[in-house]
Amino acid sequence: MEITKEKISNWKAKYGEVFCYEVDGKIAYLKRPDRKTLSLSSVIGKEDPMKYNEVLLKYCWLGGDIEIQKEDKYFLGISSTLSELVEIKAGQLKKI
């Protein structure tokens, strides 16, 4: 699938931020995970930590070179960056 600027603009309109991961001329386009994806990843990842990354990558995947998902050397590389997709905004809880 060819990824055009229009396609990326559509993703941004639908998902907000879009991320690009590049390695060896291969590209993956990703979105941030939602709570359902994080929950599913966490449940599956309890038994097999590698599955956590597989599920997270699968559900955050927008497009790109499928080898990044399928080939171990690329999958292991992107796995180390997936935590960067999870955005946490911490506030302050105050007794009033």
GROMACS elastic network, one bead per residue, 0.5 to 0.9 nm:
[ bonds ]
;  ai    aj funct       b0    kb
    1    63     6  0.74979   500
    1    64     6  0.72231   500
    1    65     6  0.86016   500
    2     7     6  0.89235   500
    2    63     6  0.87807   500
    2    64     6  0.80390   500
    3     6     6  0.81833   500
    3     7     6  0.61121   500
    3     8     6  0.71359   500
    3    63     6  0.74654   500
    3    64     6  0.73551   500
    4     7     6  0.50746   500
    4     8     6  0.64022   500
    4     9     6  0.86326   500
    5     8     6  0.50942   500
    5     9     6  0.61295   500
    5    10     6  0.86267   500
    6    10     6  0.61947   500
    6    11     6  0.86579   500
    7    10     6  0.50832   500
    7    11     6  0.62775   500
    7    12     6  0.86904   500
    8    11     6  0.50205   500
    8    12     6  0.61750   500
    8    13     6  0.86319   500
    8    18     6  0.75215   500
    8    29     6  0.87518   500
    9    12     6  0.50546   500
    9    13     6  0.62199   500
    9    14     6  0.86622   500
   10    13     6  0.50851   500
   10    14     6  0.62226   500
   10    15     6  0.85130   500
   11    14     6  0.50627   500
   11    15     6  0.57027   500
   11    16     6  0.72296   500
   11    17     6  0.81482   500
   11    18     6  0.69689   500
   11    31     6  0.83629   500
   11    62     6  0.79773   500
   12    15     6  0.52656   500
   12    17     6  0.56135   500
   12    18     6  0.59783   500
   12    31     6  0.87343   500
   13    16     6  0.58471   500
   13    17     6  0.85586   500
   15    18     6  0.73097   500
   15    31     6  0.65757   500
   15    32     6  0.77581   500
   16    31     6  0.77811   500
   16    32     6  0.83578   500
   17    30     6  0.87487   500
   17    31     6  0.64300   500
   17    32     6  0.72354   500
   18    29     6  0.67919   500
   18    30     6  0.57912   500
   18    31     6  0.50435   500
   18    32     6  0.75533   500
   18    62     6  0.86847   500
   19    28     6  0.80818   500
   19    29     6  0.55811   500
   19    30     6  0.50226   500
   19    31     6  0.61581   500
   19    32     6  0.82382   500
   19    85     6  0.82737   500
   20    27     6  0.66737   500
   20    28     6  0.56680   500
   20    30     6  0.63699   500
   21    26     6  0.82021   500
   21    27     6  0.55800   500
   21    28     6  0.50907   500
   21    29     6  0.64953   500
   21    30     6  0.78652   500
   21    78     6  0.75355   500
   21    81     6  0.88922   500
   22    25     6  0.65196   500
   22    26     6  0.55865   500
   22    28     6  0.65498   500
   23    26     6  0.52364   500
   23    27     6  0.65978   500
   23    28     6  0.88845   500
   23    68     6  0.85823   500
   23    74     6  0.76545   500
   23    77     6  0.86375   500
   23    78     6  0.89280   500
   24    27     6  0.84554   500
   26    64     6  0.75453   500
   26    65     6  0.57901   500
   26    66     6  0.88598   500
   26    67     6  0.80279   500
   26    68     6  0.74737   500
   27    63     6  0.84173   500
   27    64     6  0.53476   500
   27    65     6  0.56827   500
   27    66     6  0.88397   500
   27    68     6  0.78342   500
   28    61     6  0.73199   500
   28    62     6  0.76322   500
   28    63     6  0.60160   500
   28    65     6  0.60165   500
   28    66     6  0.79005   500
   28    68     6  0.71078   500
   28    69     6  0.89364   500
   29    60     6  0.83646   500
   29    61     6  0.61834   500
   29    62     6  0.52843   500
   29    63     6  0.52411   500
   29    64     6  0.58712   500
   29    65     6  0.89235   500
   30    33     6  0.89359   500
   30    57     6  0.79664   500
   30    59     6  0.87894   500
   30    60     6  0.51861   500
   30    62     6  0.52554   500
   30    63     6  0.73094   500
   30    64     6  0.89488   500
   30    85     6  0.83859   500
   31    59     6  0.85924   500
   31    60     6  0.50482   500
   31    61     6  0.66911   500
   31    62     6  0.68441   500
   31    85     6  0.73805   500
   32    60     6  0.61995   500
   32    84     6  0.89570   500
   32    85     6  0.51519   500
   32    86     6  0.63081   500
   32    87     6  0.77121   500
   33    36     6  0.79532   500
   33    37     6  0.57433   500
   33    38     6  0.64219   500
   33    56     6  0.71665   500
   33    57     6  0.89774   500
   33    59     6  0.71788   500
   33    60     6  0.57214   500
   33    85     6  0.69220   500
   33    86     6  0.65775   500
   33    87     6  0.88241   500
   34    37     6  0.53703   500
   34    38     6  0.63394   500
   34    39     6  0.86499   500
   34    60     6  0.87170   500
   34    86     6  0.86619   500
   35    38     6  0.50451   500
   35    39     6  0.59403   500
   35    40     6  0.84735   500
   36    39     6  0.50781   500
   36    40     6  0.60848   500
   36    41     6  0.84638   500
   37    40     6  0.51648   500
   37    41     6  0.59932   500
   37    42     6  0.84599   500
   37    55     6  0.76795   500
   37    56     6  0.65683   500
   37    59     6  0.65469   500
   37    60     6  0.81987   500
   38    41     6  0.50713   500
   38    42     6  0.60078   500
   38    43     6  0.86155   500
   38    52     6  0.87092   500
   38    55     6  0.87923   500
   38    56     6  0.70706   500
   38    86     6  0.87271   500
   39    42     6  0.51252   500
   39    43     6  0.62191   500
   39    44     6  0.86510   500
   40    43     6  0.52527   500
   40    44     6  0.61888   500
   40    45     6  0.82688   500
   40    52     6  0.82751   500
   40    55     6  0.75716   500
   40    56     6  0.84516   500
   41    44     6  0.53234   500
   41    45     6  0.57006   500
   41    46     6  0.86125   500
   41    51     6  0.73073   500
   41    53     6  0.73158   500
   41    54     6  0.81347   500
   41    55     6  0.54850   500
   41    56     6  0.59263   500
   42    46     6  0.62690   500
   42    49     6  0.86601   500
   42    51     6  0.89957   500
   42    52     6  0.61451   500
   43    46     6  0.55841   500
   43    47     6  0.79315   500
   43    52     6  0.81071   500
   44    47     6  0.62421   500
   44    48     6  0.67813   500
   44    49     6  0.79305   500
   44    51     6  0.63372   500
   44    52     6  0.61689   500
   44    55     6  0.80539   500
   45    50     6  0.67716   500
   45    51     6  0.52922   500
   45    53     6  0.79048   500
   45    55     6  0.85777   500
   46    49     6  0.62885   500
   46    51     6  0.86881   500
   46    52     6  0.79539   500
   47    51     6  0.82518   500
   48    51     6  0.54082   500
   48    52     6  0.71254   500
   49    52     6  0.53074   500
   49    53     6  0.73124   500
   50    53     6  0.55165   500
   50    54     6  0.64954   500
   50    55     6  0.89184   500
   50    79     6  0.86403   500
   51    55     6  0.60452   500
   51    56     6  0.83484   500
   52    55     6  0.54453   500
   52    56     6  0.61274   500
   52    57     6  0.85784   500
   53    56     6  0.50071   500
   53    57     6  0.59064   500
   53    58     6  0.83787   500
   53    75     6  0.87497   500
   53    78     6  0.89223   500
   53    79     6  0.59020   500
   53    80     6  0.88620   500
   53    82     6  0.72949   500
   54    57     6  0.52627   500
   54    58     6  0.60855   500
   54    59     6  0.87203   500
   54    69     6  0.78270   500
   54    75     6  0.82969   500
   54    79     6  0.81457   500
   55    58     6  0.50577   500
   55    59     6  0.61910   500
   55    60     6  0.84838   500
   56    59     6  0.54457   500
   56    60     6  0.60463   500
   56    61     6  0.83747   500
   56    82     6  0.76196   500
   57    60     6  0.52245   500
   57    61     6  0.57876   500
   57    69     6  0.74962   500
   57    75     6  0.89300   500
   57    78     6  0.85496   500
   57    79     6  0.79615   500
   57    82     6  0.73928   500
   58    61     6  0.53520   500
   58    62     6  0.87894   500
   58    69     6  0.78239   500
   59    62     6  0.82888   500
   60    85     6  0.87628   500
   61    64     6  0.81799   500
   63    66     6  0.78992   500
   64    67     6  0.87707   500
   64    68     6  0.83230   500
   65    68     6  0.60794   500
   65    69     6  0.80476   500
   66    69     6  0.53984   500
   66    70     6  0.63436   500
   66    71     6  0.85309   500
   67    71     6  0.53400   500
   67    72     6  0.87362   500
   67    74     6  0.71213   500
   67    75     6  0.81160   500
   68    71     6  0.59982   500
   68    72     6  0.79680   500
   68    73     6  0.81249   500
   68    75     6  0.53404   500
   68    76     6  0.88398   500
   68    77     6  0.86066   500
   68    78     6  0.75442   500
   69    72     6  0.78208   500
   69    74     6  0.70632   500
   69    75     6  0.53410   500
   69    78     6  0.86428   500
   70    73     6  0.89538   500
   70    74     6  0.77621   500
   70    75     6  0.67195   500
   71    74     6  0.56186   500
   71    75     6  0.60079   500
   71    76     6  0.85368   500
   72    76     6  0.57980   500
   72    77     6  0.83207   500
   73    76     6  0.54309   500
   73    77     6  0.63272   500
   73    78     6  0.89311   500
   74    77     6  0.50348   500
   74    78     6  0.62669   500
   74    79     6  0.84597   500
   75    78     6  0.53187   500
   75    79     6  0.59674   500
   75    80     6  0.89194   500
   76    79     6  0.50139   500
   76    80     6  0.67707   500
   77    80     6  0.57748   500
   77    81     6  0.74422   500
   78    81     6  0.53267   500
   78    82     6  0.64389   500
   79    82     6  0.53774   500
   79    83     6  0.80239   500
   80    83     6  0.72200   500
   80    84     6  0.87906   500
   81    84     6  0.56785   500
   81    85     6  0.77596   500
   82    85     6  0.55531   500
   82    86     6  0.76039   500
   83    86     6  0.55531   500
   83    87     6  0.86179   500
   84    87     6  0.72511   500
